[in-house]
């Protein structure tokens, strides 16, 4: 798109026509300039997709069975150590299973039930219903049944039906609740809050993993459980949970995810497939893709069920082919191609685990678990009058049961760690801390090339507009106002550059040059659809949204400083989010960035946790592990001895910044 189409020369000329222009006219004219689009339609979305795609872990070349076994075990270990079991989660994983059991009067022809809760991680108890066959002979198969995003949770009728059917087939069936659903409903269980746990340096996804792993443990505590016949199945989010635990836990014999996932390559290109926080945890896609998870199951039986006209996500025609292309050659190494099967539901074909999909699972149970001469029924067994209400299925939970918000608050209580709370005592220590901050934020800051799309000036003033091209990935729109040789203010705002006309006009009137930019996710660079889902996908591929934003500020600051070495460069931010971005950038680059001014800054990252802020609202600030070593005050302290000015502070921010040497908080 040519900038000239939307940015007239007359408008540019009016901005710079004469120094006698009134303040109101200057503000009005700048406002009109700032509102004009610079990026082409869908450019931001195209660029974030291009940034993500090459960072998704590729499938290796499939050569021999032995080589794949080594690869698969390496992928499993890396997924656990580099993604799932970080921070406190490594300790949680070693703790013994804790189960509390309660009597239940729920029963039906051929089965009884037991109500229970088990501790997924310390303080987080998960309710479940265990369906037990009345007649058990020898060791019997066990099935873990997991939820999707269904508010009824364990009470969803289609879930009860299959649990009842499993018990009537002589299997132990565990109907386990899911965070945010059924008995675990509540704002504190919103899946987007697991990133608050990430912020503390512990993997939020570990709560999902441990809930699943320990659910299998619960089943195996039954004396009649057959450890060699373990199945997992679930719909939607439950389908994702199914392949997640089935790929990472080698105990799972049969896996049947239903309409629950696609490759990250597919998700990146299809808005409907983008998953929320538990489907897109920090760093997972940099290690493994769902293609790997399916392939890692070889040669164990795996039934991939999808729906032909899915109204939610993961339509069969686009989700299945990449998964089969990756996994089929691996199954072939074992001469086990028949163990990788698919089922596509045509009627009703929407997002469901209805009768047709359940029948496919019953057939898989028969083929995988039946003993010779003793087949399981492949039809659906009657369940009339046996479906229970949420109230009837309710299991007693501890009054103090922790949700994601409460757990994150506990983890954050003593953070940052004590050794990081005081300002750096020496220059070497400050340098080391900058290195640590850089490793956490991961700024993407290759050289930037300035592209001027329109420029005009009269006398000492000028206005220019265009983009900074950051590496080969990002186009950052800017408007540059003022005299070229003057000291420069680089300006960013939570609300985008279009809202900053008055501030820019005042700075220009004082003789400063102002470059207002919209970094990733702000102003014109905000994605028009599914914005935060792309942001967390950036984190999933091993980068950080905060690192993208900080990197853009850093590389543009360098460009400005190097193009005019005599000018002093300062950084201004308007709003709590861009204030953190500005402080991190200034902390990392004392060479090019001078004074920093933040309006309405965030006083502490802990405020995000205390307020129950969801990652969908502020994705970049939930940067994995940042709070473990740096709160906002520690980042600001790294800007010393340069001037750091804070304005329009709330009480918490005023307290947080009060003791930082050299900090101005009028």
C-alpha positions as CSV (number, residue, x, y, z in Angstrom):
1,X,0.0,0.0,0.0
2,X,1.5,3.4,-1.0
3,X,1.5,5.8,1.9
4,X,0.6,8.6,-0.4
5,X,-2.8,7.2,-0.8
6,X,-3.8,8.1,2.7
7,X,-1.2,10.8,3.7
8,X,-1.6,13.9,1.6
9,X,1.3,16.3,0.9
10,X,-1.0,19.2,1.9
11,X,-1.5,17.7,5.3
12,X,2.2,17.2,5.8
13,X,2.9,20.8,4.7
14,X,0.3,22.1,7.1
15,X,2.2,20.5,10.0
16,X,5.5,22.2,9.2
17,X,4.4,25.3,7.5
18,X,5.6,27.9,9.9
19,X,6.8,28.3,13.5
20,X,4.0,30.7,14.0
21,X,1.4,28.0,13.9
22,X,-0.7,28.1,17.1
23,X,-0.5,25.4,19.7
24,X,-4.1,24.3,19.0
25,X,-3.5,24.2,15.3
26,X,-0.3,22.2,15.7
27,X,-2.0,19.7,18.0
28,X,-5.0,19.4,15.6
29,X,-2.8,18.9,12.6
30,X,-0.5,16.4,14.3
31,X,-3.6,14.5,15.4
32,X,-4.8,14.2,11.9
33,X,-1.4,12.9,10.7
34,X,-1.2,10.4,13.5
35,X,-4.6,8.9,12.7
36,X,-3.6,8.1,9.1
37,X,-2.8,4.4,8.5
38,X,0.8,3.5,7.5
39,X,0.6,-0.3,7.5
40,X,-1.4,-2.2,4.9
41,X,-4.4,-4.2,5.8
42,X,-3.6,-7.4,7.7
43,X,0.1,-6.6,7.6
44,X,0.5,-7.1,11.3
45,X,-1.1,-10.5,11.2
46,X,1.0,-11.6,8.2
47,X,4.1,-10.5,10.0
48,X,3.4,-12.2,13.3
49,X,2.6,-15.4,11.3
50,X,5.9,-15.2,9.4
51,X,7.7,-14.6,12.7
52,X,6.2,-17.7,14.3
53,X,6.3,-20.2,11.5
54,X,10.1,-21.0,11.3
55,X,10.3,-21.2,15.1
56,X,7.9,-24.2,15.4
57,X,10.0,-27.3,16.1
58,X,10.3,-29.3,12.9
59,X,9.8,-33.1,12.7
60,X,13.2,-34.8,12.1
61,X,13.9,-37.1,9.2
62,X,12.5,-40.5,9.9
63,X,15.2,-43.1,9.4
64,X,15.3,-46.1,11.6
65,X,13.3,-47.4,14.6
66,X,16.3,-47.1,16.9
67,X,17.0,-43.5,15.8
68,X,13.4,-42.5,16.3
69,X,13.3,-44.1,19.8
70,X,16.3,-41.9,20.8
71,X,14.6,-38.9,19.2
72,X,11.3,-39.5,20.9
73,X,12.9,-39.9,24.4
74,X,14.9,-36.7,23.8
75,X,11.7,-34.8,22.9
76,X,9.9,-36.2,25.9
77,X,12.7,-35.2,28.3
78,X,13.1,-31.8,26.8
79,X,9.3,-31.1,26.9
80,X,9.3,-32.1,30.6
81,X,12.5,-30.3,31.7
82,X,12.4,-27.3,29.5
83,X,8.7,-26.6,29.5
84,X,6.5,-28.5,32.0
85,X,8.6,-29.1,35.2
86,X,10.3,-25.7,35.6
87,X,10.6,-23.9,38.9
88,X,8.5,-25.3,41.8
89,X,6.9,-27.8,39.3
90,X,10.0,-29.9,39.5
91,X,9.4,-30.3,43.2
92,X,5.7,-30.9,42.8
93,X,6.3,-33.8,40.4
94,X,8.2,-35.7,43.0
95,X,5.5,-35.6,45.7
96,X,3.5,-38.7,46.6
97,X,0.0,-39.0,45.5
98,X,-2.6,-37.7,47.9
99,X,-6.2,-39.0,47.6
100,X,-9.3,-38.5,49.7
101,X,-12.2,-40.8,49.1
102,X,-15.9,-40.4,49.9
103,X,-18.9,-42.8,49.8
104,X,-21.2,-42.4,46.9
105,X,-24.8,-43.6,46.3
106,X,-24.5,-43.2,42.6
107,X,-24.9,-46.6,40.9
108,X,-26.5,-48.3,38.0
109,X,-26.9,-51.8,36.5
110,X,-23.5,-53.4,36.6
111,X,-21.5,-50.7,38.4
112,X,-21.0,-48.6,41.5
113,X,-19.1,-45.3,42.0
114,X,-16.7,-43.7,44.4
115,X,-16.3,-40.0,44.9
116,X,-12.8,-38.7,45.4
117,X,-10.5,-35.8,45.3
118,X,-6.8,-35.9,44.6
119,X,-4.0,-33.3,44.9
120,X,-2.7,-32.2,41.5
121,X,-0.1,-29.9,43.0
122,X,0.2,-28.8,46.7
123,X,-3.1,-27.1,47.7
124,X,-4.9,-27.7,44.4
125,X,-7.4,-30.6,44.8
126,X,-9.3,-32.0,41.8
127,X,-12.7,-33.8,42.2
128,X,-13.5,-37.0,40.3
129,X,-15.9,-39.8,40.0
130,X,-14.6,-43.4,39.8
131,X,-17.0,-45.8,38.0
132,X,-16.3,-49.4,39.2
133,X,-17.7,-52.6,37.6
134,X,-19.7,-54.7,40.1
135,X,-18.1,-57.9,38.8
136,X,-14.3,-57.7,38.4
137,X,-12.4,-60.7,37.2
138,X,-8.6,-60.4,37.3
139,X,-7.0,-57.2,36.1
140,X,-9.1,-54.8,34.0
141,X,-8.5,-51.9,31.7
142,X,-8.6,-48.3,33.1
143,X,-9.8,-45.2,31.3
144,X,-9.1,-41.5,32.1
145,X,-11.9,-39.4,30.9
146,X,-11.1,-35.7,30.6
147,X,-13.2,-32.6,30.0
148,X,-13.2,-29.9,27.4
149,X,-14.5,-26.4,27.7
150,X,-17.9,-27.5,28.9
151,X,-19.2,-25.6,31.9
152,X,-21.0,-28.7,33.2
153,X,-17.7,-30.5,33.6
154,X,-18.0,-34.0,34.9
155,X,-21.8,-33.7,34.6
156,X,-21.7,-33.3,30.8
157,X,-24.1,-36.0,29.6
158,X,-22.0,-37.3,26.7
159,X,-19.1,-37.7,29.2
160,X,-21.3,-39.6,31.8
161,X,-22.6,-41.8,29.0
162,X,-19.2,-43.1,28.0
163,X,-18.0,-43.5,31.6
164,X,-21.1,-45.6,32.3
165,X,-20.5,-47.6,29.2
166,X,-16.9,-48.3,30.1
167,X,-17.9,-49.5,33.6
168,X,-20.6,-51.8,32.1
169,X,-17.8,-53.3,29.9
170,X,-15.9,-54.2,33.0
171,X,-13.5,-51.2,33.0
172,X,-12.4,-48.8,35.7
173,X,-13.5,-45.3,34.5
174,X,-12.4,-42.0,36.1
175,X,-14.5,-39.0,35.3
176,X,-12.1,-36.2,36.3
177,X,-13.0,-32.5,36.6
178,X,-11.1,-29.8,34.7
179,X,-10.0,-26.4,35.8
180,X,-12.6,-23.7,35.1
181,X,-15.4,-26.2,34.6
182,X,-18.0,-27.9,36.7
183,X,-17.0,-27.8,40.4
184,X,-13.9,-25.8,39.6
185,X,-15.7,-22.9,37.9
186,X,-14.7,-19.4,39.0
187,X,-12.6,-16.5,37.8
188,X,-9.6,-17.8,39.7
189,X,-9.5,-20.9,37.5
190,X,-9.5,-19.0,34.1
191,X,-6.9,-20.8,32.0
192,X,-5.3,-17.5,31.1
193,X,-4.2,-17.2,34.7
194,X,-1.7,-20.0,34.4
195,X,0.6,-17.4,32.9
196,X,0.6,-15.6,36.3
197,X,2.3,-18.8,37.5
198,X,4.7,-18.6,34.6
199,X,5.5,-15.0,35.6
200,X,6.8,-16.4,38.9
201,X,9.2,-18.8,37.2
202,X,7.1,-21.9,37.6
203,X,5.3,-23.6,34.7
204,X,1.6,-23.0,34.8
205,X,1.1,-25.8,32.4
206,X,2.4,-28.1,35.1
207,X,-1.0,-27.9,36.8
208,X,-2.6,-29.5,33.8
209,X,0.1,-32.1,33.4
210,X,0.0,-33.1,37.0
211,X,-3.8,-33.3,37.0
212,X,-3.6,-35.7,34.1
213,X,-0.6,-37.8,35.3
214,X,-2.0,-38.1,38.8
215,X,-5.4,-39.0,37.4
216,X,-3.7,-42.1,35.9
217,X,-2.0,-42.7,39.2
218,X,-5.4,-42.7,40.9
219,X,-6.7,-45.3,38.5
220,X,-3.7,-47.5,39.1
221,X,-4.2,-47.5,42.9
222,X,-7.1,-49.8,42.4
223,X,-6.0,-53.4,43.0
224,X,-7.7,-54.6,39.8
225,X,-6.2,-52.0,37.5
226,X,-4.2,-53.4,34.6
227,X,-1.2,-51.2,34.1
228,X,-0.8,-52.5,30.6
229,X,-4.2,-51.4,29.5
230,X,-4.6,-47.6,30.1
231,X,-6.7,-45.4,27.9
232,X,-7.2,-41.6,27.8
233,X,-10.0,-39.8,25.9
234,X,-11.6,-36.4,25.8
235,X,-13.3,-33.8,23.7
236,X,-12.0,-30.4,22.6
237,X,-9.7,-29.1,25.3
238,X,-10.0,-32.6,26.6
239,X,-8.7,-33.8,23.3
240,X,-5.6,-31.6,23.7
241,X,-5.1,-33.0,27.2
242,X,-5.4,-36.5,25.8
243,X,-2.6,-36.2,23.3
244,X,-0.5,-34.1,25.7
245,X,-0.4,-36.8,28.4
246,X,-0.5,-39.7,25.9
247,X,2.6,-38.4,24.2
248,X,4.5,-37.5,27.4
249,X,3.5,-40.4,29.6
250,X,4.6,-43.8,28.2
251,X,2.1,-45.6,30.4
252,X,-0.8,-44.6,28.2
253,X,-1.7,-47.6,25.9
254,X,-4.7,-46.3,23.9
255,X,-5.2,-42.6,23.1
256,X,-8.4,-41.2,21.6
257,X,-8.3,-37.4,21.4
258,X,-11.5,-36.0,19.9
259,X,-11.5,-32.7,18.0
260,X,-8.9,-31.4,20.3
261,X,-5.8,-30.1,18.5
262,X,-3.9,-29.5,15.3
263,X,-0.3,-28.8,14.5
264,X,1.0,-25.4,15.5
265,X,1.7,-24.9,11.8
266,X,-2.0,-25.3,11.2
267,X,-3.0,-23.1,14.1
268,X,-0.7,-20.3,12.9
269,X,-2.5,-20.1,9.6
270,X,-6.1,-20.7,10.8
271,X,-7.7,-18.3,13.4
272,X,-10.2,-20.8,14.6
273,X,-7.5,-23.2,15.7
274,X,-5.5,-20.8,17.8
275,X,-5.5,-22.2,21.4
276,X,-5.6,-20.5,24.8
277,X,-2.9,-20.7,27.5
278,X,-3.1,-24.4,28.4
279,X,-3.0,-25.3,24.7
280,X,-0.1,-22.8,23.9
281,X,2.2,-22.9,26.9
282,X,5.4,-20.9,26.9
283,X,8.2,-22.6,24.9
284,X,6.4,-25.8,24.1
285,X,6.4,-25.3,20.3
286,X,10.1,-24.6,20.3
287,X,10.6,-28.2,21.6
288,X,7.7,-30.2,20.2
289,X,4.7,-29.8,18.0
290,X,1.5,-32.0,18.3
291,X,3.0,-33.8,15.3
292,X,5.7,-35.0,17.6
293,X,3.2,-36.0,20.3
294,X,1.3,-38.2,17.9
295,X,4.4,-39.7,16.5
296,X,5.9,-40.3,20.0
297,X,3.0,-42.7,20.6
298,X,4.2,-45.3,18.0
299,X,3.6,-48.2,18.0
300,X,0.8,-47.8,20.7
301,X,-2.8,-47.6,19.4
302,X,-3.9,-44.0,18.6
303,X,-7.3,-43.1,17.3
304,X,-7.6,-39.5,16.0
305,X,-11.2,-38.4,15.9
306,X,-12.3,-35.2,14.2
307,X,-15.5,-33.7,12.9
308,X,-16.2,-32.9,9.3
309,X,-18.1,-29.6,9.8
310,X,-16.7,-28.6,13.2
311,X,-18.2,-25.2,14.2
312,X,-15.6,-24.6,16.8
313,X,-12.1,-25.5,15.6
314,X,-9.9,-28.3,14.2
315,X,-12.0,-29.2,11.2
316,X,-10.9,-32.7,10.0
317,X,-9.9,-31.7,6.5
318,X,-7.2,-29.3,7.8
319,X,-6.2,-30.8,11.2
320,X,-5.7,-34.4,10.2
321,X,-3.3,-34.4,7.1
322,X,-0.3,-32.7,8.8
323,X,-0.6,-35.1,11.8
324,X,-0.8,-38.2,9.6
325,X,2.0,-37.0,7.3
326,X,4.3,-36.8,10.4
327,X,3.2,-39.9,12.3
328,X,2.4,-42.4,9.6
329,X,6.1,-42.9,8.7
330,X,7.0,-43.5,12.3
331,X,4.3,-46.1,12.8
332,X,5.5,-47.8,9.6
333,X,8.9,-48.3,11.3
334,X,7.2,-50.7,13.6
335,X,5.0,-52.3,10.9
336,X,2.2,-50.9,13.0
337,X,0.4,-48.7,10.6
338,X,-2.9,-50.3,11.7
339,X,-2.4,-48.8,15.1
340,X,-2.7,-45.2,13.9
341,X,-6.3,-44.9,12.9
342,X,-8.8,-42.0,12.3
343,X,-12.5,-41.4,12.5
344,X,-14.3,-38.5,10.9
345,X,-17.7,-37.7,12.2
346,X,-20.1,-36.6,9.4
347,X,-23.4,-36.6,11.2
348,X,-23.9,-34.2,12.9
349,X,-20.3,-33.3,12.1
350,X,-20.1,-30.4,14.5
351,X,-18.0,-30.1,17.6
352,X,-19.2,-33.2,19.5
353,X,-18.4,-36.4,21.3
354,X,-21.8,-37.8,20.3
355,X,-22.9,-41.3,19.6
356,X,-21.0,-41.8,16.4
357,X,-17.7,-40.7,18.0
358,X,-18.4,-42.8,21.1
359,X,-19.0,-45.9,19.0
360,X,-15.6,-45.3,17.3
361,X,-14.0,-45.3,20.8
362,X,-15.8,-48.4,21.9
363,X,-14.5,-50.2,18.8
364,X,-11.0,-49.0,19.6
365,X,-11.4,-50.3,23.2
366,X,-12.4,-53.7,21.8
367,X,-9.6,-53.9,19.4
368,X,-6.9,-52.7,21.8
369,X,-8.0,-54.3,25.2
370,X,-10.3,-57.3,24.6
371,X,-8.8,-60.7,25.5
372,X,-9.0,-63.5,22.9
373,X,-12.5,-64.9,22.8
374,X,-13.9,-62.2,25.1
375,X,-14.7,-59.2,23.0
376,X,-16.2,-56.1,24.5
377,X,-19.5,-54.8,23.1
378,X,-19.1,-52.3,20.2
379,X,-22.6,-50.9,20.5
380,X,-23.6,-48.3,23.1
381,X,-25.1,-50.0,26.2
382,X,-28.3,-48.6,27.7
383,X,-28.0,-45.7,30.3
384,X,-31.7,-44.6,30.7
385,X,-32.2,-42.9,34.0
386,X,-28.6,-43.1,34.9
387,X,-27.4,-39.5,34.0
388,X,-26.9,-37.5,37.1
389,X,-27.1,-33.7,37.8
390,X,-24.1,-31.5,38.8
391,X,-25.4,-31.5,42.4
392,X,-25.6,-35.3,42.5
393,X,-22.1,-35.6,41.2
394,X,-20.6,-33.0,43.5
395,X,-17.6,-34.1,45.6
396,X,-16.6,-32.3,48.9
397,X,-13.7,-29.9,48.3
398,X,-11.5,-28.3,50.9
399,X,-12.7,-24.8,51.7
400,X,-9.1,-23.5,51.2
401,X,-8.7,-25.2,47.8
402,X,-6.3,-23.1,45.8
403,X,-7.1,-21.7,42.3
404,X,-4.6,-20.4,39.8
405,X,-4.8,-16.9,41.2
406,X,-4.2,-18.0,44.8
407,X,-1.4,-20.3,43.8
408,X,0.3,-17.5,41.8
409,X,-0.1,-15.2,44.8
410,X,1.7,-17.7,47.1
411,X,4.5,-18.1,44.6
412,X,4.9,-14.4,44.2
413,X,4.9,-13.5,47.9
414,X,8.7,-13.7,48.3
415,X,9.6,-12.5,44.8
416,X,11.8,-11.1,43.5
417,X,14.4,-13.3,45.2
418,X,16.2,-11.6,48.1
419,X,19.5,-11.2,46.3
420,X,17.9,-9.3,43.5
421,X,15.9,-6.8,45.5
422,X,18.7,-4.3,46.3
423,X,20.2,-2.2,43.6
424,X,23.4,-3.5,41.9
425,X,26.4,-2.5,44.1
426,X,29.0,-2.3,41.3
427,X,29.1,-1.7,37.6
428,X,30.0,-5.4,37.0
429,X,27.0,-6.5,39.0
430,X,24.7,-4.1,37.0
431,X,26.1,-5.6,33.7
432,X,25.4,-9.1,35.0
433,X,21.9,-8.1,35.9
434,X,21.3,-6.7,32.4
435,X,22.5,-10.0,31.0
436,X,20.0,-11.8,33.2
437,X,17.2,-9.4,32.2
438,X,18.0,-9.9,28.6
439,X,17.9,-13.7,28.9
440,X,14.4,-13.5,30.4
441,X,12.9,-11.0,28.1
442,X,14.7,-12.3,24.9
443,X,14.6,-9.0,23.0
444,X,14.5,-9.4,19.3
445,X,16.6,-6.5,18.2
446,X,18.4,-7.0,14.9
447,X,19.3,-3.8,13.0
448,X,16.4,-1.6,11.8
449,X,16.1,0.1,8.5
450,X,14.1,3.3,8.3
451,X,11.8,3.6,5.4
452,X,10.4,7.1,4.8
453,X,7.1,7.0,2.9
454,X,6.2,10.7,3.1
455,X,8.3,13.6,4.2
456,X,8.0,17.4,3.8
457,X,9.4,20.3,5.7
458,X,9.5,24.1,5.7
459,X,12.1,26.0,7.6
460,X,13.6,24.1,10.6
461,X,10.7,21.7,11.0
462,X,9.6,18.6,9.2
463,X,7.3,15.7,9.4
464,X,8.1,12.2,8.1
465,X,6.1,9.0,8.3
466,X,6.8,5.5,7.4
467,X,8.1,2.3,8.9
468,X,11.2,0.9,10.6
469,X,11.9,-2.5,9.3
470,X,13.2,-4.6,12.2
471,X,15.3,-7.4,10.8
472,X,13.2,-9.4,8.3
473,X,10.2,-9.7,10.6
474,X,8.5,-6.5,11.7
475,X,7.4,-3.2,10.3
476,X,7.0,-0.6,13.0
477,X,5.0,2.5,11.9
478,X,6.3,5.9,13.0
479,X,5.6,9.6,12.7
480,X,8.6,11.8,13.1
481,X,8.0,15.5,13.9
482,X,10.4,18.4,14.6
483,X,13.8,19.7,13.5
484,X,16.1,16.9,12.3
485,X,19.1,17.9,14.4
486,X,17.4,18.4,17.7
487,X,17.4,16.1,20.7
488,X,15.0,13.2,20.2
489,X,12.2,11.8,22.3
490,X,11.1,8.3,21.3
491,X,7.5,8.0,22.4
492,X,5.3,4.9,22.9
493,X,1.8,4.7,24.4
494,X,-0.6,2.0,25.6
495,X,-3.3,3.6,23.5
496,X,-1.2,4.0,20.4
497,X,0.5,6.9,18.7
498,X,-2.8,8.3,17.5
499,X,-3.7,9.5,21.0
500,X,-0.4,11.4,21.6
501,X,-1.0,14.6,19.4
502,X,-1.1,17.0,22.4
503,X,2.1,15.6,24.0
504,X,4.0,15.6,20.7
505,X,3.0,19.1,19.9
506,X,4.2,20.3,23.3
507,X,7.5,18.6,22.9
508,X,8.0,19.9,19.4
509,X,7.2,23.4,20.6
510,X,10.1,23.1,23.2
511,X,12.5,22.3,20.4
512,X,12.5,18.6,20.6
513,X,12.2,16.1,17.7
514,X,9.6,13.4,18.5
515,X,9.4,10.0,17.0
516,X,6.1,8.3,17.9
517,X,6.0,4.5,17.2
518,X,3.5,1.7,17.5
519,X,5.4,-1.4,18.6
520,X,4.0,-4.8,18.3
521,X,0.4,-5.1,19.8
522,X,-0.1,-1.4,20.2
523,X,-2.0,1.2,18.1
524,X,-1.8,0.4,14.4
525,X,0.4,-2.7,15.2
526,X,-2.4,-4.3,17.2
527,X,-3.7,-7.5,15.6
528,X,-7.3,-7.1,14.4
529,X,-8.4,-10.6,15.4
530,X,-7.4,-13.2,18.0
531,X,-4.7,-10.8,19.1
532,X,-3.6,-12.3,22.4
533,X,-3.7,-15.8,21.0
534,X,-1.0,-14.8,18.5
535,X,0.9,-13.2,21.4
536,X,1.0,-16.3,23.5
537,X,1.9,-18.3,20.4
538,X,4.9,-16.1,20.1
539,X,5.8,-17.2,23.6
540,X,5.1,-20.8,22.8
541,X,7.7,-20.8,20.0
542,X,10.3,-19.6,22.5
543,X,10.2,-15.9,22.0
544,X,8.5,-13.3,24.3
545,X,5.9,-10.7,23.2
546,X,7.7,-8.3,25.7
547,X,11.0,-9.2,23.9
548,X,9.5,-8.3,20.5
549,X,8.3,-5.0,21.8
550,X,11.5,-4.1,23.8
551,X,13.6,-5.2,20.8
552,X,11.7,-2.9,18.5
553,X,12.3,0.0,20.9
554,X,16.0,-0.9,21.3
555,X,16.7,-1.2,17.6
556,X,14.9,2.0,16.7
557,X,16.7,3.9,19.5
558,X,20.0,2.7,18.1
559,X,19.0,3.7,14.6
560,X,18.1,7.2,15.9
561,X,21.2,7.6,18.0
562,X,23.6,6.4,15.3
563,X,22.0,8.6,12.6
564,X,22.5,11.7,14.7
565,X,25.2,11.1,17.3
566,X,25.2,14.6,18.7
567,X,21.5,14.5,19.7
568,X,20.5,13.2,23.1
569,X,17.8,10.5,23.0
570,X,15.2,10.1,25.7
571,X,12.3,7.6,26.0
572,X,8.8,8.4,27.1
573,X,5.9,6.0,27.7
574,X,2.3,6.7,28.4
575,X,0.6,3.9,30.3
576,X,1.4,0.9,32.6
577,X,2.2,-1.5,29.8
578,X,4.5,0.7,27.7
579,X,6.1,2.0,30.8
580,X,7.4,-1.5,31.6
581,X,8.6,-1.8,27.9
582,X,10.4,1.5,28.2
583,X,12.1,0.7,31.5
584,X,13.3,-2.7,30.2
585,X,14.6,-1.1,27.0
586,X,16.4,1.7,29.0
587,X,17.8,-0.8,31.5
588,X,19.3,-2.9,28.7
589,X,20.8,0.0,26.7
590,X,22.5,2.6,28.7
591,X,24.6,3.6,25.7
592,X,21.9,4.9,23.4
593,X,18.9,5.7,25.7
594,X,19.2,8.6,28.1
595,X,16.4,9.9,30.3
596,X,13.2,7.9,30.8
597,X,9.8,9.3,31.6
598,X,6.8,7.0,32.4
599,X,3.3,8.3,32.8
600,X,0.9,6.1,34.9
601,X,3.5,3.3,35.4
602,X,2.7,-0.1,36.8
603,X,4.1,-0.2,40.4
604,X,4.6,-3.9,40.5
605,X,4.1,-7.0,38.4
606,X,2.4,-8.5,41.4
607,X,-0.5,-6.1,40.8
608,X,-1.4,-8.3,37.8
609,X,-1.7,-11.3,40.0
610,X,-3.6,-9.5,42.8
611,X,-6.1,-8.1,40.3
612,X,-6.6,-11.4,38.6
613,X,-5.5,-9.9,35.3
614,X,-5.8,-12.4,32.5
615,X,-3.1,-12.9,29.8
616,X,-5.8,-11.8,27.3
617,X,-5.6,-8.3,28.7
618,X,-1.9,-7.8,28.9
619,X,0.0,-10.7,27.2
620,X,3.5,-9.2,27.2
621,X,3.8,-8.6,30.9
622,X,3.3,-12.3,31.7
623,X,6.9,-13.0,30.7
624,X,8.1,-16.4,32.0
625,X,10.2,-16.1,35.1
626,X,10.5,-12.3,35.0
627,X,9.1,-11.7,38.6
628,X,11.5,-14.3,40.0
629,X,14.4,-11.8,39.7
630,X,12.9,-8.5,38.6
631,X,9.9,-6.5,39.6
632,X,9.3,-3.1,38.0
633,X,11.4,-1.3,40.7
634,X,14.4,-3.5,40.1
635,X,14.2,-2.9,36.3
636,X,13.9,0.9,36.9
637,X,17.0,0.7,39.2
638,X,19.1,-0.6,36.4
639,X,18.4,2.6,34.5
640,X,20.5,4.6,37.1
641,X,22.3,6.9,37.0
642,X,20.2,8.2,34.1
643,X,17.2,10.3,35.0
644,X,14.0,8.2,35.5
645,X,10.9,10.3,36.0
646,X,7.5,8.8,37.0
647,X,4.4,10.8,36.8
648,X,0.7,10.2,37.7
649,X,1.5,7.4,40.1
650,X,-1.0,5.4,42.1
651,X,-0.2,4.7,45.7
652,X,1.4,1.3,45.1
653,X,3.6,2.7,42.4
654,X,4.7,5.6,44.6
655,X,5.7,3.2,47.4
656,X,7.5,0.8,45.0
657,X,9.6,3.6,43.5
658,X,10.2,5.6,46.6
659,X,13.6,4.1,47.5
660,X,15.2,4.0,44.0
661,X,18.2,6.4,43.9
662,X,17.8,9.2,41.5
663,X,14.2,8.4,40.7
664,X,11.9,11.4,40.3
665,X,8.3,10.9,41.3
666,X,6.6,14.3,41.5
